[in-house]
């Protein structure tokens, strides 16, 4: 849901930068890879050390930078199946790095195995959410429904992690949010499975 509302805003804000990069002959694919490397580096460098606020700032900067690739592709008219595949593939790396970074901190310096488990569950279910849609589309069905798509999950975890680091909030708040994200991801998986099941039944002779 958030993706639909954010696209127009992102396009408006990043169009000047996108045009500048295109004039410099930088490809959207290069921006995709650089953005993902930045997200992974920020998440796996700062989060395991408990530097949640700084880590969130770095991750957010590269997440916004990663959005430039789509704007570049639309402006240049070079949207392609390959570009969409690469972008989706790199998103999985970035998402995994964020939750893995949190899990490393919880299991290490924070000495909070239950929160580490919550982060790992979020990582696992988030991957299944994306897989459900990809598998459905490869079979010719639509499965873009759900209450917790990637954008929603990303915004929630980054905002709460950043505020936890900035304001020194009790860790229990972040833990509750992670378990709620896990639950929302599970519900999304079920919603997508139901959507595909109904389409299969409707298409049956």
Secondary structure in CASP SS format (residue, H / E / C, confidence):
PFRMAT SS
TARGET T0000
AUTHOR 0000-0000-0000
METHOD secondary structure of the structure
MODEL  1
X C 1.00
X H 1.00
X H 1.00
X H 1.00
X H 1.00
X H 1.00
X H 1.00
X H 1.00
X H 1.00
X H 1.00
X H 1.00
X H 1.00
X H 1.00
X H 1.00
X H 1.00
X H 1.00
X H 1.00
X H 1.00
X H 1.00
X H 1.00
X H 1.00
X H 1.00
X H 1.00
X C 1.00
X C 1.00
X C 1.00
X C 1.00
X H 1.00
X H 1.00
X H 1.00
X H 1.00
X H 1.00
X H 1.00
X H 1.00
X H 1.00
X H 1.00
X H 1.00
X H 1.00
X H 1.00
X H 1.00
X H 1.00
X H 1.00
X H 1.00
X H 1.00
X H 1.00
X H 1.00
X H 1.00
X H 1.00
X H 1.00
X C 1.00
X C 1.00
X H 1.00
X H 1.00
X H 1.00
X H 1.00
X H 1.00
X H 1.00
X H 1.00
X H 1.00
X H 1.00
X H 1.00
X H 1.00
X H 1.00
X H 1.00
X H 1.00
X H 1.00
X H 1.00
X H 1.00
X H 1.00
X H 1.00
X H 1.00
X H 1.00
X H 1.00
X H 1.00
X H 1.00
X H 1.00
X C 1.00
X C 1.00
X C 1.00
X C 1.00
X H 1.00
X H 1.00
X H 1.00
X H 1.00
X H 1.00
X H 1.00
X H 1.00
X H 1.00
X H 1.00
X H 1.00
X H 1.00
X H 1.00
X H 1.00
X H 1.00
X H 1.00
X H 1.00
X H 1.00
X H 1.00
X H 1.00
X H 1.00
X H 1.00
X H 1.00
X H 1.00
X H 1.00
X H 1.00
X H 1.00
X H 1.00
X C 1.00
X C 1.00
X C 1.00
X C 1.00
X C 1.00
X H 1.00
X H 1.00
X H 1.00
X H 1.00
X H 1.00
X H 1.00
X H 1.00
X H 1.00
X H 1.00
X H 1.00
X H 1.00
X H 1.00
X H 1.00
X H 1.00
X H 1.00
X H 1.00
X H 1.00
X H 1.00
X H 1.00
X H 1.00
X H 1.00
X H 1.00
X H 1.00
X H 1.00
X H 1.00
X H 1.00
X C 1.00
X C 1.00
X C 1.00
X C 1.00
X C 1.00
X C 1.00
X C 1.00
X C 1.00
X C 1.00
X C 1.00
X C 1.00
X H 1.00
X H 1.00
X H 1.00
X H 1.00
X H 1.00
X H 1.00
X H 1.00
X H 1.00
X H 1.00
X H 1.00
X H 1.00
X H 1.00
X H 1.00
X H 1.00
X H 1.00
X H 1.00
X H 1.00
X H 1.00
X C 1.00
X C 1.00
X C 1.00
X H 1.00
X H 1.00
X H 1.00
X H 1.00
X H 1.00
X H 1.00
X H 1.00
X H 1.00
X H 1.00
X H 1.00
X H 1.00
X H 1.00
X H 1.00
X H 1.00
X H 1.00
X H 1.00
X H 1.00
X H 1.00
X H 1.00
X H 1.00
X H 1.00
X H 1.00
X H 1.00
X H 1.00
X H 1.00
X H 1.00
X H 1.00
X H 1.00
X H 1.00
X H 1.00
X H 1.00
X H 1.00
X H 1.00
X C 1.00
X C 1.00
END
